[in-house]
Amino acid sequence: MKVLVTGGLGFIGSNFILNILQNNPNYTVTNIDAELTGSNLANLEELNNSHNYRYVKGNITNKILMEKLIEQNDCIINFAAESFVDRSILDANQFLVSNIRGTYTILEILRTQKKRLVQISTDEVFGSLKEGSADEKSRFNPSNPYAATKASAELLVNSYVNTYDLDCVITRCTNNYGPRQFFEKLIPKTIVLANQNKKIPIYGNGKNIRDWIYVDDHCEAIFKVLLDGEQGESYNISSNNEVDNLSIVKKILELLNKPFDLIEFVTDRPGHDLRYSLNSSKIQNSLKWNTKTTFNDGLQKTIEWIINNSKGENISENTLSSSPWKNS
Ligand SMILES: NC(=O)c1ccc[n+]([C@@H]2O[C@H](COP(=O)([O-])OP(=O)(O)OC[C@H]3O[C@@H](n4cnc5c(N)ncnc54)[C@H](O)[C@@H]3O)[C@@H](O)[C@H]2O)c1
């Protein structure tokens, strides 16, 4: 099978490409990435001389380029997106371009080239939940610009399935962690700063809860949906591992044998959602998928990878290591 991956230089896309090629040596992968925030060429350096991997620098909003790439492949997995909520609050423009316009560009091409699209979405489309977990039929309630663009992309995908009978499936996952995640996100940032004995900023009181899934488990779920997901269906992916931010930071400090007084509470992000939670029994029952990695094992592997791959990374001088909302 010839697979077109968009946004494959980012965190989840790069792990997906490594996994799919390792498990299916007869597959070929073409990766298109615009090298925007979150991308890192080093993520896939090991594939540079690989006969079944091709990298194309380009933007998914470039219709002519995308037409050519889709024509050359059997299916497309759309990871490409602006993905950091903080940045979407500071300036949402690029989020609308990549996340909505980019998806629209792909959908328009698929009207004439009938290929399967797996649209990678997020639990954030359901917004903050006080209790219970969102299933595939729950109401969208996105509460930050990033989540709103991801929900918009989903609505577009569904409308094209309904109107033009396109073969699309949607996956929605909870927070991922693992190797190759961009250093501005909570877990890699905490590991790098703790390892350098620097202060670790936590928004608000640190009580925001996310359900953390190891990236390889997410990638396996996407692969199952690619092969066996039903046209027009969506699949929630979660790991039943709800943890608040403060507990995660403390756990990392413990594993690294560092003192808790490195923790520094900083001004909270505006409209910071308290809790996301997904019910993933649909994919567990219909596609026989389940997580394999425990939080302890996944965190150990992540710490090891980040420490070995973050030499010289000086995050404390990055404004995002404190709070961008301080003066607002
Ligand atoms: N990270 C998570 O915890 C998580 C959870 C659920 C869903 N998701 C979704 O998974 C996908 C991947 O997330 P990630 O964490 O790997 O993000 P990331 O920011 O690490 O990577 C995104 C990649 O997409 C590329 N990109 C962005 N806009 C592009 C464009 N217009 N054209 C071509 N390339 C473009 C970037 O250059 C980058 O390499 C996103 O769609 C995100 O919404 C992420």
The ligand as an SDF file (V2000), in Angstrom:
LIG
                    3D

 44 48  0  0  0  0  0  0  0  0999 V2000
   -0.4640   15.9070   20.3140 N   0  0  0  0  0  0  0  0  0  0  0  0
   -1.6160   15.4470   20.8100 C   0  0  0  0  0  0  0  0  0  0  0  0
   -1.6970   15.1300   22.0050 O   0  0  0  0  0  0  0  0  0  0  0  0
   -2.8100   15.2570   19.9030 C   0  0  0  0  0  0  0  0  0  0  0  0
   -3.9670   14.6620   20.4380 C   0  0  0  0  0  0  0  0  0  0  0  0
   -5.0630   14.4520   19.5870 C   0  0  0  0  0  0  0  0  0  0  0  0
   -5.0030   14.8390   18.2660 C   0  0  0  0  0  0  0  0  0  0  0  0
   -3.8860   15.4350   17.7750 N   0  0  0  0  0  0  0  0  0  0  0  0
   -3.8550   15.7920   16.3500 C   0  0  0  0  0  0  0  0  0  0  0  0
   -2.8360   15.0140   15.7510 O   0  0  0  0  0  0  0  0  0  0  0  0
   -2.2420   15.7280   14.6720 C   0  0  0  0  0  0  0  0  0  0  0  0
   -0.7370   15.7870   14.8590 C   0  0  0  0  0  0  0  0  0  0  0  0
   -0.4530   16.4160   16.1080 O   0  0  0  0  0  0  0  0  0  0  0  0
    1.0480   16.6000   16.6120 P   0  0  0  0  0  0  0  0  0  0  0  0
    1.0220   16.7120   18.0790 O   0  0  0  0  0  0  0  0  0  0  0  0
    1.9130   15.6070   15.9530 O   0  0  0  0  0  0  0  0  0  0  0  0
    1.3520   18.0400   16.0100 O   0  0  0  0  0  0  0  0  0  0  0  0
    2.7480   18.7120   15.6720 P   0  0  0  0  0  0  0  0  0  0  0  0
    2.5210   20.1740   15.8710 O   0  0  0  0  0  0  0  0  0  0  0  0
    3.8490   18.0520   16.3960 O   0  0  0  0  0  0  0  0  0  0  0  0
    2.9380   18.3960   14.1210 O   0  0  0  0  0  0  0  0  0  0  0  0
    2.1220   18.9750   13.1300 C   0  0  0  0  0  0  0  0  0  0  0  0
    2.8830   18.9150   11.8270 C   0  0  0  0  0  0  0  0  0  0  0  0
    2.0350   19.3990   10.7950 O   0  0  0  0  0  0  0  0  0  0  0  0
    2.7810   20.2480    9.9440 C   0  0  0  0  0  0  0  0  0  0  0  0
    1.8540   21.1960    9.3060 N   0  0  0  0  0  0  0  0  0  0  0  0
    1.0580   22.1090    9.9150 C   0  0  0  0  0  0  0  0  0  0  0  0
    0.3500   22.7850    9.0040 N   0  0  0  0  0  0  0  0  0  0  0  0
    0.7070   22.2980    7.7950 C   0  0  0  0  0  0  0  0  0  0  0  0
    0.3190   22.5940    6.4640 C   0  0  0  0  0  0  0  0  0  0  0  0
   -0.5840   23.5540    6.2000 N   0  0  0  0  0  0  0  0  0  0  0  0
    0.8580   21.8770    5.4510 N   0  0  0  0  0  0  0  0  0  0  0  0
    1.7660   20.9010    5.6990 C   0  0  0  0  0  0  0  0  0  0  0  0
    2.1920   20.5940    6.9480 N   0  0  0  0  0  0  0  0  0  0  0  0
    1.6580   21.2870    7.9740 C   0  0  0  0  0  0  0  0  0  0  0  0
    3.7800   20.9380   10.8460 C   0  0  0  0  0  0  0  0  0  0  0  0
    4.8850   21.4440   10.1140 O   0  0  0  0  0  0  0  0  0  0  0  0
    4.1500   19.7980   11.7970 C   0  0  0  0  0  0  0  0  0  0  0  0
    5.2300   19.0490   11.3150 O   0  0  0  0  0  0  0  0  0  0  0  0
   -2.9210   17.0990   14.6400 C   0  0  0  0  0  0  0  0  0  0  0  0
   -3.9240   17.0630   13.6730 O   0  0  0  0  0  0  0  0  0  0  0  0
   -3.5140   17.2330   16.0420 C   0  0  0  0  0  0  0  0  0  0  0  0
   -4.6520   18.0520   16.0150 O   0  0  0  0  0  0  0  0  0  0  0  0
   -2.7870   15.6610   18.5710 C   0  0  0  0  0  0  0  0  0  0  0  0
  1  2  1  0
  2  3  2  0
  2  4  1  0
  4  5  1  0
  4 44  2  0
  5  6  2  0
  6  7  1  0
  7  8  2  0
  8  9  1  0
  8 44  1  0
  9 10  1  0
  9 42  1  0
 10 11  1  0
 11 12  1  0
 11 40  1  0
 12 13  1  0
 13 14  1  0
 14 15  2  0
 14 16  1  0
 14 17  1  0
 17 18  1  0
 18 19  2  0
 18 20  1  0
 18 21  1  0
 21 22  1  0
 22 23  1  0
 23 24  1  0
 23 38  1  0
 24 25  1  0
 25 26  1  0
 25 36  1  0
 26 27  1  0
 26 35  1  0
 27 28  2  0
 28 29  1  0
 29 30  1  0
 29 35  2  0
 30 31  1  0
 30 32  2  0
 32 33  1  0
 33 34  2  0
 34 35  1  0
 36 37  1  0
 36 38  1  0
 38 39  1  0
 40 41  1  0
 40 42  1  0
 42 43  1  0
M  CHG  2   8   1  16  -1
M  END
$$$$
